[in-house]
Amino acid sequence: MGNELETRIQAAILNPRNLGAMEDADAVGTVGSAGCGDMLRMWVKFREDGEGRKVIDRATFQTFGCETAIAVASVATELVAGKTVEEALGLSGADLSASLGALPPMKIHCAQLVESALRSALAPVKEVVKEVKDGEMAPTLFGQMSAGVVGDKKVRVVLKK
């Protein structure tokens, strides 16, 4: 069972979908902690479907996290495409990671991180639309951390080879 889960996660890592910033995003959500090292930013773009409903056209992500976080974010961005905000907000971390199989207890936080990033991006849509200004890209997670400050904490980014 462990090998099957590792294989699915490894496949998602080797071919992550929707990785990277989205210049024309309608909403952006960022969650995590610089202190523990897990951070995830999710961009969401909307469109109107044939029934006049606002649905998620596409979602992308960037993360500073483990392979499981990358895998869950990758499959989650595929899963939310075509869903309304309400439908996407109804998905739990377990729903977002279901196609990978049952995650080990110490990796459940990865699915919760992705769920929180999605909620962070979508919650403002439900209340007050959070938009990226025309012609201006939301700063990347790497750019924010490379600048040396996340929130009120100074951070140092060290890339491993």
Secondary structure as a PSIPRED ss2 file (coil, helix, strand):
# PSIPRED VFORMAT (PSIPRED V4.0)

   1 M C   1.000  0.000  0.000
   2 G H   0.000  1.000  0.000
   3 N H   0.000  1.000  0.000
   4 E H   0.000  1.000  0.000
   5 L H   0.000  1.000  0.000
   6 E H   0.000  1.000  0.000
   7 T H   0.000  1.000  0.000
   8 R H   0.000  1.000  0.000
   9 I H   0.000  1.000  0.000
  10 Q H   0.000  1.000  0.000
  11 A H   0.000  1.000  0.000
  12 A H   0.000  1.000  0.000
  13 I H   0.000  1.000  0.000
  14 L H   0.000  1.000  0.000
  15 N C   1.000  0.000  0.000
  16 P C   1.000  0.000  0.000
  17 R C   1.000  0.000  0.000
  18 N C   1.000  0.000  0.000
  19 L E   0.000  0.000  1.000
  20 G C   1.000  0.000  0.000
  21 A C   1.000  0.000  0.000
  22 M C   1.000  0.000  0.000
  23 E C   1.000  0.000  0.000
  24 D C   1.000  0.000  0.000
  25 A C   1.000  0.000  0.000
  26 D C   1.000  0.000  0.000
  27 A E   0.000  0.000  1.000
  28 V E   0.000  0.000  1.000
  29 G E   0.000  0.000  1.000
  30 T E   0.000  0.000  1.000
  31 V E   0.000  0.000  1.000
  32 G E   0.000  0.000  1.000
  33 S C   1.000  0.000  0.000
  34 A C   1.000  0.000  0.000
  35 G C   1.000  0.000  0.000
  36 C C   1.000  0.000  0.000
  37 G C   1.000  0.000  0.000
  38 D C   1.000  0.000  0.000
  39 M E   0.000  0.000  1.000
  40 L E   0.000  0.000  1.000
  41 R E   0.000  0.000  1.000
  42 M E   0.000  0.000  1.000
  43 W E   0.000  0.000  1.000
  44 V E   0.000  0.000  1.000
  45 K E   0.000  0.000  1.000
  46 F E   0.000  0.000  1.000
  47 R E   0.000  0.000  1.000
  48 E E   0.000  0.000  1.000
  49 D C   1.000  0.000  0.000
  50 G C   1.000  0.000  0.000
  51 E C   1.000  0.000  0.000
  52 G C   1.000  0.000  0.000
  53 R C   1.000  0.000  0.000
  54 K E   0.000  0.000  1.000
  55 V E   0.000  0.000  1.000
  56 I E   0.000  0.000  1.000
  57 D E   0.000  0.000  1.000
  58 R E   0.000  0.000  1.000
  59 A E   0.000  0.000  1.000
  60 T E   0.000  0.000  1.000
  61 F E   0.000  0.000  1.000
  62 Q E   0.000  0.000  1.000
  63 T E   0.000  0.000  1.000
  64 F E   0.000  0.000  1.000
  65 G C   1.000  0.000  0.000
  66 C C   1.000  0.000  0.000
  67 E H   0.000  1.000  0.000
  68 T H   0.000  1.000  0.000
  69 A H   0.000  1.000  0.000
  70 I H   0.000  1.000  0.000
  71 A H   0.000  1.000  0.000
  72 V H   0.000  1.000  0.000
  73 A H   0.000  1.000  0.000
  74 S H   0.000  1.000  0.000
  75 V H   0.000  1.000  0.000
  76 A H   0.000  1.000  0.000
  77 T H   0.000  1.000  0.000
  78 E H   0.000  1.000  0.000
  79 L H   0.000  1.000  0.000
  80 V H   0.000  1.000  0.000
  81 A C   1.000  0.000  0.000
  82 G C   1.000  0.000  0.000
  83 K C   1.000  0.000  0.000
  84 T E   0.000  0.000  1.000
  85 V H   0.000  1.000  0.000
  86 E H   0.000  1.000  0.000
  87 E H   0.000  1.000  0.000
  88 A H   0.000  1.000  0.000
  89 L H   0.000  1.000  0.000
  90 G C   1.000  0.000  0.000
  91 L C   1.000  0.000  0.000
  92 S C   1.000  0.000  0.000
  93 G H   0.000  1.000  0.000
  94 A H   0.000  1.000  0.000
  95 D H   0.000  1.000  0.000
  96 L H   0.000  1.000  0.000
  97 S H   0.000  1.000  0.000
  98 A H   0.000  1.000  0.000
  99 S H   0.000  1.000  0.000
 100 L H   0.000  1.000  0.000
 101 G C   1.000  0.000  0.000
 102 A C   1.000  0.000  0.000
 103 L C   1.000  0.000  0.000
 104 P C   1.000  0.000  0.000
 105 P H   0.000  1.000  0.000
 106 M H   0.000  1.000  0.000
 107 K H   0.000  1.000  0.000
 108 I H   0.000  1.000  0.000
 109 H H   0.000  1.000  0.000
 110 C H   0.000  1.000  0.000
 111 A H   0.000  1.000  0.000
 112 Q H   0.000  1.000  0.000
 113 L H   0.000  1.000  0.000
 114 V H   0.000  1.000  0.000
 115 E H   0.000  1.000  0.000
 116 S H   0.000  1.000  0.000
 117 A H   0.000  1.000  0.000
 118 L H   0.000  1.000  0.000
 119 R H   0.000  1.000  0.000
 120 S H   0.000  1.000  0.000
 121 A H   0.000  1.000  0.000
 122 L H   0.000  1.000  0.000
 123 A H   0.000  1.000  0.000
 124 P H   0.000  1.000  0.000
 125 V H   0.000  1.000  0.000
 126 K H   0.000  1.000  0.000
 127 E C   1.000  0.000  0.000
 128 V C   1.000  0.000  0.000
 129 V C   1.000  0.000  0.000
 130 K C   1.000  0.000  0.000
 131 E C   1.000  0.000  0.000
 132 V C   1.000  0.000  0.000
 133 K C   1.000  0.000  0.000
 134 D C   1.000  0.000  0.000
 135 G C   1.000  0.000  0.000
 136 E C   1.000  0.000  0.000
 137 M C   1.000  0.000  0.000
 138 A C   1.000  0.000  0.000
 139 P C   1.000  0.000  0.000
 140 T C   1.000  0.000  0.000
 141 L H   0.000  1.000  0.000
 142 F H   0.000  1.000  0.000
 143 G H   0.000  1.000  0.000
 144 Q H   0.000  1.000  0.000
 145 M H   0.000  1.000  0.000
 146 S H   0.000  1.000  0.000
 147 A C   1.000  0.000  0.000
 148 G C   1.000  0.000  0.000
 149 V E   0.000  0.000  1.000
 150 V E   0.000  0.000  1.000
 151 G C   1.000  0.000  0.000
 152 D C   1.000  0.000  0.000
 153 K E   0.000  0.000  1.000
 154 K E   0.000  0.000  1.000
 155 V C   1.000  0.000  0.000
 156 R C   1.000  0.000  0.000
 157 V C   1.000  0.000  0.000
 158 V C   1.000  0.000  0.000
 159 L C   1.000  0.000  0.000
 160 K C   1.000  0.000  0.000
 161 K C   1.000  0.000  0.000
